[in-house]
């Protein structure tokens, strides 16, 4: 049994919160570079170049890429042969977020109650997703989620008879309804199957997949490619001002479901699509 201290977890998450908000991930940098080459609309290409300049300044000056530094979403994949020592894992994660947002001078956007809406002043609590896996390591993914794009996300409880064509229509509906509000070019995370809440988590986790990587399931890979093409044919374009690059990627996760249902979630992320993963 390997022991892992909450102190190390807190330190790691603090660093990851700062990194995710200041430095664009390598896969997204490559995606941006490819998009500039592919975008045919002069205004769209200019906007993409300005976004790249903004991100270069953020990394150099160590300031946030975007003023909305998001609500911290944390995915923890915990090996069953790991023993967490030194206190509560949940408290350790939230302490890491607290320190990261305070020491990184990141905007605190979390309110303690959804109706009373008093700011917690340290961006906690985080939204934490736990998964027990094999082995003796802990994989941590920090994905700060801004709400310009989060607010554009949808869940569709389709009928089984709607089939794959219904899924396609749901994805396009969500993207078209989002329009410029999700700060395109966007990354579109899709969850198909499970239950109401499961498909939403699948969609959220799809966003942290490296851009350019596809599902290992052949029909899902084809669906990802087809939907990316159709989304880019909408002409929404960078910043919603027209062009051929409306989305960088469509990432789809699937899960078994009930004979009477076909849940579909579409979780949209802006052009930054912040995510950092470390393994302890």
C-alpha positions as CSV (number, residue, x, y, z in Angstrom):
1,X,0.0,0.0,0.0
2,X,1.5,3.3,-1.1
3,X,1.0,6.4,1.1
4,X,0.3,9.8,-0.4
5,X,0.1,12.9,1.7
6,X,-2.7,15.5,1.5
7,X,0.0,18.1,1.7
8,X,1.4,17.0,-1.6
9,X,-2.0,16.9,-3.2
10,X,-2.7,20.5,-2.0
11,X,0.6,21.8,-3.3
12,X,0.1,20.1,-6.7
13,X,-3.4,21.4,-7.2
14,X,-2.3,24.9,-6.2
15,X,0.3,24.8,-8.9
16,X,-2.1,23.3,-11.5
17,X,-4.7,26.0,-10.9
18,X,-2.2,28.7,-11.6
19,X,-0.7,26.9,-14.6
20,X,-4.1,26.2,-16.2
21,X,-5.1,29.8,-16.0
22,X,-1.8,31.2,-17.3
23,X,-0.5,28.8,-19.9
24,X,-2.4,27.2,-22.8
25,X,-1.9,23.4,-23.0
26,X,0.4,22.2,-25.7
27,X,-2.4,20.4,-27.6
28,X,-4.5,23.6,-27.7
29,X,-1.4,25.6,-28.9
30,X,-1.0,23.2,-31.8
31,X,-4.7,23.4,-32.6
32,X,-4.6,27.2,-32.7
33,X,-1.6,27.1,-35.1
34,X,-3.5,24.7,-37.4
35,X,-6.6,26.9,-37.3
36,X,-4.8,30.0,-38.4
37,X,-3.5,28.1,-41.4
38,X,-6.9,26.7,-42.3
39,X,-9.2,29.8,-41.7
40,X,-10.1,31.4,-45.0
41,X,-12.0,34.4,-43.7
42,X,-9.6,37.4,-43.2
43,X,-11.5,38.6,-40.1
44,X,-11.6,35.1,-38.7
45,X,-7.9,34.7,-39.2
46,X,-7.1,38.1,-37.6
47,X,-9.2,37.2,-34.6
48,X,-7.3,33.8,-34.2
49,X,-4.0,35.7,-34.4
50,X,-5.1,38.1,-31.7
51,X,-6.2,35.3,-29.5
52,X,-2.7,33.7,-29.9
53,X,-1.1,37.0,-29.1
54,X,-3.2,37.3,-25.9
55,X,-2.2,33.8,-24.8
56,X,1.5,34.5,-25.5
57,X,1.3,37.7,-23.3
58,X,-0.5,35.7,-20.6
59,X,2.2,33.1,-20.4
60,X,5.1,35.6,-20.6
61,X,3.6,38.0,-18.0
62,X,2.1,35.2,-15.9
63,X,-1.4,36.7,-16.0
64,X,-4.7,35.0,-16.7
65,X,-5.5,34.1,-20.3
66,X,-9.1,35.2,-19.6
67,X,-10.7,37.4,-16.9
68,X,-13.1,34.5,-16.1
69,X,-10.7,32.1,-14.3
70,X,-13.6,29.7,-13.9
71,X,-15.0,27.4,-11.3
72,X,-12.4,24.7,-10.6
73,X,-13.4,21.3,-11.9
74,X,-11.2,18.5,-10.6
75,X,-11.0,14.9,-11.9
76,X,-9.3,12.5,-9.5
77,X,-8.5,9.0,-10.6
78,X,-7.3,7.3,-7.4
79,X,-5.5,4.0,-7.5
80,X,-7.0,1.4,-5.1
81,X,-3.6,0.7,-3.7
82,X,-3.1,4.3,-2.5
83,X,-3.6,5.4,1.1
84,X,-4.2,9.1,1.5
85,X,-2.6,10.4,4.7
86,X,-2.8,13.6,6.6
87,X,-6.5,14.4,6.6
88,X,-9.5,14.8,4.3
89,X,-8.9,14.4,0.6
90,X,-11.7,16.8,-0.2
91,X,-10.3,19.4,2.2
92,X,-6.9,19.0,0.6
93,X,-8.2,19.6,-2.9
94,X,-10.2,22.7,-1.8
95,X,-7.1,24.0,0.0
96,X,-5.1,23.6,-3.2
97,X,-7.7,25.6,-5.1
98,X,-7.9,28.2,-2.4
99,X,-4.1,28.7,-2.4
100,X,-3.9,28.6,-6.2
101,X,-6.5,31.3,-6.7
102,X,-5.2,33.5,-4.0
103,X,-1.5,33.2,-4.8
104,X,-2.1,33.3,-8.5
105,X,-4.3,36.5,-8.2
106,X,-7.1,34.7,-10.0
107,X,-10.6,36.0,-10.0
108,X,-12.8,34.4,-7.3
109,X,-16.1,33.6,-9.0
110,X,-17.8,31.1,-6.6
111,X,-20.8,31.9,-4.5
112,X,-21.6,29.8,-1.4
113,X,-25.3,29.5,-2.2
114,X,-26.9,29.6,-5.7
115,X,-29.7,31.8,-4.5
116,X,-28.2,34.0,-1.7
117,X,-25.1,34.4,-3.9
118,X,-22.5,35.5,-1.3
119,X,-19.0,35.1,-2.8
120,X,-16.8,32.6,-0.9
121,X,-13.8,34.9,-1.7
122,X,-11.4,32.1,-2.5
123,X,-13.1,30.2,-5.4
124,X,-13.9,27.2,-3.3
125,X,-15.5,24.7,-3.2
126,X,-14.3,23.0,-6.3
127,X,-16.4,20.5,-8.2
128,X,-14.7,17.2,-7.6
129,X,-15.2,14.0,-9.5
130,X,-13.7,10.9,-7.9
131,X,-12.9,7.6,-9.7
132,X,-11.3,4.5,-8.1
133,X,-8.9,2.8,-10.5
134,X,-6.3,0.1,-10.3
135,X,-2.7,0.7,-9.2
136,X,-0.9,2.9,-6.8
137,X,-1.0,6.3,-8.5
138,X,-3.3,9.3,-8.4
139,X,-4.1,11.2,-11.6
140,X,-5.3,14.7,-11.1
141,X,-6.9,16.9,-13.9
142,X,-7.7,20.5,-13.1
143,X,-10.0,22.1,-15.6
144,X,-11.2,25.6,-14.7
145,X,-14.5,26.2,-16.4
146,X,-15.7,29.7,-17.3
147,X,-19.4,30.2,-17.4
148,X,-19.8,32.0,-20.7
149,X,-19.5,28.6,-22.3
150,X,-20.8,26.6,-19.4
151,X,-24.1,28.4,-19.6
152,X,-24.5,27.3,-23.3
153,X,-24.4,23.6,-22.4
154,X,-27.4,21.3,-22.7
155,X,-28.8,17.9,-21.8
156,X,-31.3,16.2,-24.1
157,X,-33.3,13.2,-23.0
158,X,-33.9,11.6,-26.4
159,X,-36.0,8.6,-27.2
160,X,-34.2,5.5,-28.4
161,X,-36.0,5.8,-31.7
162,X,-34.3,9.2,-32.3
163,X,-31.1,7.2,-32.8
164,X,-27.8,8.7,-34.1
165,X,-29.6,11.3,-36.2
166,X,-31.3,12.6,-33.1
167,X,-27.9,12.8,-31.4
168,X,-26.5,14.7,-34.4
169,X,-29.4,17.2,-34.3
170,X,-29.0,17.6,-30.5
171,X,-25.3,18.5,-30.9
172,X,-26.0,21.0,-33.7
173,X,-28.8,22.6,-31.8
174,X,-26.7,23.2,-28.8
175,X,-23.9,24.7,-30.9
176,X,-26.2,26.9,-33.0
177,X,-28.0,28.1,-29.9
178,X,-24.7,29.0,-28.3
179,X,-23.5,31.0,-31.3
180,X,-21.0,33.7,-30.2
181,X,-21.8,33.4,-26.5
182,X,-19.5,30.5,-26.0
183,X,-16.4,32.4,-27.2
184,X,-15.7,30.3,-30.3
185,X,-13.8,28.6,-31.7
186,X,-15.1,26.1,-29.2
187,X,-14.4,22.6,-28.0
188,X,-17.5,20.5,-27.9
189,X,-17.7,17.8,-25.3
190,X,-20.5,15.2,-25.8
191,X,-21.7,12.5,-23.5
192,X,-24.1,9.8,-24.8
193,X,-25.7,7.2,-22.6
194,X,-25.9,6.4,-18.9
195,X,-28.4,8.5,-17.0
196,X,-29.3,12.2,-16.7
197,X,-26.2,13.0,-14.6
198,X,-23.9,10.4,-16.1
199,X,-24.1,11.8,-19.6
200,X,-23.2,15.3,-18.3
201,X,-20.1,14.0,-16.5
202,X,-19.1,12.1,-19.7
203,X,-19.4,15.4,-21.7
204,X,-17.4,17.3,-19.1
205,X,-14.6,14.7,-19.1
206,X,-14.6,14.7,-22.9
207,X,-13.4,18.3,-22.9
208,X,-10.1,17.4,-21.2
209,X,-9.2,14.9,-23.9
210,X,-6.2,16.1,-25.9
211,X,-7.3,18.0,-29.0
212,X,-6.9,15.8,-32.1
213,X,-7.3,12.5,-30.2
214,X,-10.4,10.5,-31.2
215,X,-12.5,7.8,-29.6
216,X,-11.2,4.3,-30.1
217,X,-14.8,3.2,-31.1
218,X,-15.0,3.4,-34.9
219,X,-18.5,4.8,-35.2
220,X,-17.8,7.4,-32.4
221,X,-14.6,8.5,-34.2
222,X,-16.6,9.0,-37.4
223,X,-19.3,10.9,-35.5
224,X,-16.7,13.2,-34.0
225,X,-15.3,14.0,-37.4
226,X,-18.7,14.4,-39.1
227,X,-19.9,16.8,-36.4
228,X,-16.8,18.9,-36.4
229,X,-17.3,19.3,-40.2
230,X,-20.9,20.2,-39.8
231,X,-20.3,22.6,-37.0
232,X,-17.6,24.4,-39.0
233,X,-20.1,24.7,-41.9
234,X,-22.4,26.8,-39.7
235,X,-20.2,29.9,-40.4
236,X,-20.3,31.1,-36.8
237,X,-16.6,31.5,-36.9
238,X,-14.0,32.9,-34.5
239,X,-15.7,35.2,-31.9
240,X,-19.0,34.6,-33.7
241,X,-18.0,37.1,-36.5
242,X,-18.0,34.6,-39.3
243,X,-15.5,32.1,-40.7
244,X,-14.8,28.4,-41.2
245,X,-13.4,27.6,-37.7
246,X,-16.3,27.5,-35.3
247,X,-15.0,24.5,-33.4
248,X,-11.5,23.1,-32.8
249,X,-12.7,19.6,-31.8
250,X,-15.7,17.5,-31.0
251,X,-14.9,14.9,-28.3
252,X,-17.5,12.2,-27.6
253,X,-17.7,9.7,-24.7
254,X,-20.3,6.9,-24.5
255,X,-21.7,4.7,-21.8
256,X,-24.3,1.9,-21.6
257,X,-27.8,3.1,-21.0
258,X,-31.4,1.9,-20.2
259,X,-33.5,0.3,-22.9
260,X,-36.0,3.2,-22.7
261,X,-33.5,6.1,-22.9
262,X,-30.9,7.9,-25.0
263,X,-29.4,10.7,-22.8
264,X,-27.2,13.2,-24.6
265,X,-25.2,16.0,-23.0
266,X,-23.4,18.7,-24.8
267,X,-20.8,20.6,-22.7
268,X,-19.3,23.5,-24.6
269,X,-15.9,25.1,-23.8
270,X,-14.5,28.3,-25.1
271,X,-11.4,28.5,-27.3
272,X,-9.0,28.3,-24.2
273,X,-10.3,24.9,-23.0
274,X,-8.1,25.0,-19.9
275,X,-6.9,21.7,-18.6
276,X,-3.8,20.4,-16.8
277,X,-3.1,16.7,-15.8
278,X,-0.5,15.4,-13.4
279,X,0.2,12.0,-12.0
280,X,1.4,11.5,-8.4
